Structures are given as C-alpha cells and as structure tokens.
Amino acid sequence: MAFTPIKTAVIGYGFSAKTFHIPFVSSLPEFELAAISTSNHDAVMRDWPSAQHYASADELIVNSDAELVIITAPNDVHFDLAQKALKNGKHVILEKPFVTNVADGEALITLAAEKKLVLSVYHNRRWDGDFLTVKKMIEEKRFGDLKHFESHFDRFRPKVRQRWREQTTNGGGILFDLGSHLLDQALVLFGVPDAITAQCEMMREGSINVDYFHVVMHYPNLLVTLHGDLFSAGPNKRFSVKGTGGSYEKYGMDPQEGCLIAGTLPNKEKWADESPDQYGHFYCEEGDETVVTESGSYQKYFQEVVQAVRFNSSPPVKAEEALWNIKLIELAMESSRLGKTLSVNK
C-alpha cells in the first residue's frame, strides 16, 4: 500500500544517531530524514544538506514539521524531550533505556495514550541474529527442559572515559546501557521473573556509576543469568543455554553494529549476516553441531514502526514492555544494595 514517507527528525548527532538510526531512516523508502538537532551545524550541513538543522532539541520539537521524533540524547533528558515531543503531537522513538526511573515512564505512557501517539523504545537487539537463533532453538524445544540461560555483554574498557554514560549518576553506567539489552531479551523469552538477585558494582578506579553487573532472574525451574563487565579482554561469551536435551554456546557479538559503523547500508534483506567462524555450537549426547546464525534484522524494527504510525498497529517495542526493563533495573540496584534476593511485584 502506497503512502507518503514518514517525516522523521533525529535529536542528537552522536554515535547512536549516526550508527543505529539515520542509516535506516535515510535508506528505507518509508521514511524521510526531515530534520536533525545538534550543536554541530557544519557536520549536519556536510552530511545531510537536505535535512533541516536545529541548534537545540526544543527548537526542533516546536518548529519542525516532522511526524516522528527519534531521541538519541543522554538518558537523563529522555523524559523531558519525549514529553515535549508528545505534547507537540509527534510520535516518539526513544533510544534505550526508556527513562531513568519508573515514574517518568508511567507518565509518558499515559501522555502518549491521551494523545493517541506512538511511543516506542529502540531495543534493537531483539533483532540480533544470535538472539533470533537462540529464540528459535527454544521454540523448537532443542534444549528439552530449559534449566539455565546465561547472557553476556562484556567489553574491555578498564579506564573511565570522559563520556556522559560514564560521568552521570542519573541513568549512567553499564546496567542502564548494556544491561538494558540483556534484560529486554530475557523478558522477550521468558516474561517477568518471580524474583531477582543482583550484584551491581563500581570496580574501576574513579568510577561513579555501575561498571559491573551480575543479575540472576528467578523463574520456576529456570535460572537466567545476565552479566556485564568492562574487564573482558579475550573472546567474549555471548550465550550459554543449557537444558535436559543439550546446550548451546555462542561467542562474539552480532555483526550489524560493525557493518553500520563501516558504512554498510541496511537496504537489503541479508545485509549483515554472520561469518561461519562466528557460528555457535549445540552439544548433546549424540555429539555436537554447528548452528548457522539467523540473519540479523534491525530494519524490521523500523518497518514495524511504519505500520504503527501509518496503520495503527502495535509498535515493535511497546513502552509498557520497556518500562519493565526500568523496573527490573531499579530492583537489581536495590537487591545489590541490600545483598539479598527480592521478589518481583507483578
């Protein structure tokens, strides 16, 4: 069905905007990159001369004729900017994490419903190829009775950097950054847990926010372990999934981010397939098997946004789903502070 492309504005022109959003908005025919807000006027005029430039997010929200606003600003301003965009009649995509506290998320959900506008959070790693592979294997009952699901997002960054993610205490740190990916994936697979046990630490010299987390989500007859640290210099484990029927081990990260950084346009179906040397392995009593990784597909997030904006379908990531992510982050921090397992109030 033919329709006018969605006029889209992007707030921010840093790594997230240039890597995870603008390549899709600019290459998918369902979108039109209409405006960008950043203090770096020259860069926008050089890279996207046909887009309107605004020096501030507020100016863009009030004056741009964009229908959809993508917010890639720091976490601690997500609420204010999303609230202003919704009040100005614009659909909103927020870069993850949704917000920095539950109350702000609830307020945005209420406002979006009142305005009848789309409010979605960019949990793109639902469309990682390795996650899609694990999801498929679970659906196919390859593991028999699933007993332990372990998911990692580790890096080697032993020194604190001068970046807002590492310098702010409101929504900074890797639990909000990397941990939100892992929590969202676990919620997609298993739903809300019964309880949570967590260690959230500041381990690097000079760190002012969480740079190590180890979260255990408790389900009936299943434990889900989510781990992130900044001291992993070697090959990084991604998934370890174990059950009565066998286990799956996977190392390395989904290649889509690397392809986007390198300038690959996501304008064809299999634009960032994983190389065979990165495939995971399934082990069982009969032996072991190399498992071909499913094709990653961040573009599907944006394609589903189109359906939500133009045809009133459900967004690819509902704000209500993303709010559970924030609830569990708050609970994990409290579990770590108290040093005990906490029940989840469903």
N, C-alpha and C positions, 0 to 999 in steps of 0.2 A: 504494500500500500504506500503510495507516494505521499510525502508530506514535506513541509518546509523544515530545513535543518534547524536544530535547536541552537539558538544563540547562547553561547556559553562564555562566561567570564571566569578568570582564574585570579584568585587573590594570592599573591606571593610569586616570586620568580626564582626560587632556590632549587635545591636538588629534587625535592618531591614534585614540584610543579613541572620541572623540565624533564624528569625521568618517567614519572608514573601517570601524568595526566595530559599534558599538552601533546605528546606523541599520539594519543588516542583521539583527542578532540580535533586535532589537526588533520588526521589521516582517515578517520571514519566519516563517510559522506553524510551520516545522520546529524553531524554537529557542525557548527560554525564557530571558530575561535573569534569572539567579538571584542574582548577586552582583557587587559591584564593590569593589575595594580602592583607597583613596586617603586622603590626609590631609584632604581637603576633604569632611568628613562632611555639612555643610549643603547643598552642591551636589548630592550624590547623593540625599539625602532630598527635596530640592526637585524634582529632575528625574525620579528613579526610585524613588518611595517604596515600591514593592512589591519591590524588589531588596534583598537583604541587603547591609549595608555593613560592610566590614572596614577597620580603620585601617592594616593592613600586608598586603603580599603574602603573607608567611609565614603569617599568621593565616588568610587566605583559603584558601590551599592546604591547610592542615591541617584546617580546620574546616568549610569549605563542602562541601555535597553535590553540587556541580557535577560533571558528567561531562567537560566540556570547559573548558579554561582558555585564554583569549586573553591573551598577554603583550604589552603596549604600553609597557613600562618602557624606560629608556635602554639602549642597545646593550650597555654593559659589564656589565649584570646579566642579560642574556638567558640565559647558560649556567646560572648558579646557580638562577634561578627555574624554568627548564624542567626542570632535573634534579630539583628538589624536587617539581614537579608530576607528573612521570613516576613518581617513586618513591612518590608518594601515589596512584597508579592513575588519573591523569587524562590524557585526550587533550590535546594541546597544539597551539595555533597561535601561532607567533612572528611578530610584526611584523618585516618585513625591516629590516636584514640579519639573516641566520640567527644568527650569532655573530660574535665579533671575531677568531677565529683557527681554523685548520683542526682542530687537536687537539680543541678543545671540541666542534666539530660532529661529529667522528667518535665521540666519547664519547656524545653524545646519541643519535645514530643507533643505536649498539649497545644503549643502555639501552632505547630505545623498542621495538626488536625483541625484546629479552628480555621486556619487559612486555606485548608484543602490543598496543601502543597507537599511535594515530595521532600522528605528528609532522609538521607541515606549516609552511611559511613563507609569509607573506602577500605574495607577489609579484603583487599585484593588477593590475599594468599589462600582464600578459598579456591582459587583457580590456579594454584601451583600444580605443576604436573605430578610431583611426588605425592602431594596430598590427595589429588584425584586418584592416584594409583592405590594408595592405602584405603581410601574410601571405597573404591571398587572391590578390593580384596575383602574388606569387612562385609560388604553387602553380599558377596559371593560365598561367605562363610568359609573362606580359606583357612582361617585360624581356629576353626571349631569353636569351643567356648573361649572367648577372649578373656585374658586374665590381666595383662599388663600392657599399657600403651605408653611409650616414652617418646617425647618430642623435644628437640633441642633447637636453640637459636644462639649459637656461640660465636664469638669473634675474638680477635687478638688486638686489644687496644688497652695495654697496661697503664698508659698515662692519660690523665684527664685532659680533654681538649677544650679550647675556648669556643664552645658551641652552645646554643641555647639549651639543647637537650641535656647537656651535662652541667649547665650553670644555673638552671632554675629549680626551685624546690616545689613548684606547683605544676605537677604534670610532667616533670622531667624524669630522667633515669630509664633504665632498660626494661623495667617491668611495664611501664606505660608504652614504651617504644616497641621493643621486640616481644615482650611478654603478651601484649595485646593480640599479636598474630597467633600465638600458640593457644591462648585462651579461646579465641574465636573458633579456631579449627576444632578444638576439643568440644566446644559447645555444639558445633555443627554435627559432629559424630555421635556424641553421647548425651547431649542435653545438659541441664543444670545438675551439678553433683549434690550429694547429700551433705557433704562436709568438705572442708579444705584445711590442709596443713601446709604452712609455708615458712621458708627462711628467706628474708629479704635483707640484704646486707650492703654496706658501703665498704668495699675492700681495697680500693685503690687509694694511694696517698693523695689527699686533697679533695677527695670525692665528697659532694654534698647531697647526692641522691643515690638511689639504689643502682648498683652496678653488678649485682649478683642476685639471682633468684632461683629457688628450688621449690616448686609448688606441687603438692600432691592433692589430686582431686579424688574423693572417695565416692564410689558408686557400689551398688550391690554386686558383689563377686568380681569387681574390677577396680584396679588402681590406675590412675592416669598421672604420669609424672611429666611436668613441664620444667625445663631447665634453661637458664641463660647465664653466661658469664663472659668476661672480657679478657680471659687468660688462656684461651684455646688457640695455640699456635699451630698445631698439627691438623691432620684431616679431621673434619668435624662431623660427628654423628648427627644425622637429621631425624631419623625414625628408628625405633626398635619396638616391634609389635609382637607379642607372644600370646599363644593360646594352646589349647589341647591338641590342635591339629598341626601346629608348626609355628615358625617365627619368621619375621621379615626384618632385614637390616638394610638401612639406607644411609649413605654418606653424601655430603655435598649439598649445595643449595640449588634451587630451581634456577635455570639459566635466563629467565625472562628479564630480570633486572639487569644482568650483564649485557644482554643484547640491546636493551633500551639505552643503556649508557653508551654503548658503542655506536648508536645511531640507527639501529635496525628499526624500520617502521613496522608496526603491528597491523599490516593491511592485508594479510593473507592468513589462512586457517592455521597452518603449521609454520609459524614464523620464528619459533624459539624452542624447537624440540631438543631434548637432552641427548647428549652423545652416549653411545653404548658403554663407554668406560665408566659412566656415572650411574648406570642402572643398579638397582638394589637386588638383593638375593633372598629367596624364600627357602627355608630349611625345614625338612620334615623327616619322618622315619625312612621314607623311600629315597632320600638324597637331598640334593639342593638344585635350585632352578634360578636362572637369571630372569628377572621380571622387567620387561620393557616398560619404561615410564610413559604414562599417558601424556598427551600434548597439553602443555600449559596454555591458559587462555584468558589473560586479563581483559581482553577485548569483550568477553562475554559480560563482564560487569557493566560496561558502558552500553552495550546493546540492550541489556535489561533496563538500564536507566531510561533509554529511549522509550521503551514500552510503558514504563511507569509515568513518564512525563506526558507522552502523547496519547496513551490509550488507557491510563488509569489502572494499570496492573500493579502488582506489588513490586516494590523496589528490590534490587538484588540483595541488598543488606538492609533490613528494617532497622530503624533507630531503636526500637524496643529490644531487638536482639543485641545490638551494640551496647545498650545500657547494662545488660547482664555482665558484659565484659568489665565495665567500670565497677559494678557491684562486687565482682569477684576480686578485682584489684584491691579495692578497699578492704575486703575481708582478708585477703592474703597479707596485707600490711598489718592488720590487727592481729592475725594469727602469729606472725613473726614477732610482733611486739610483746605479746603475752606468752609466747612459747608454748602454745597448745593448739590442738585441733578445734576448729569452730564449725558448728552446724550452719548450713545454708538455709535461710528462711525463704521458702519458695512461695 
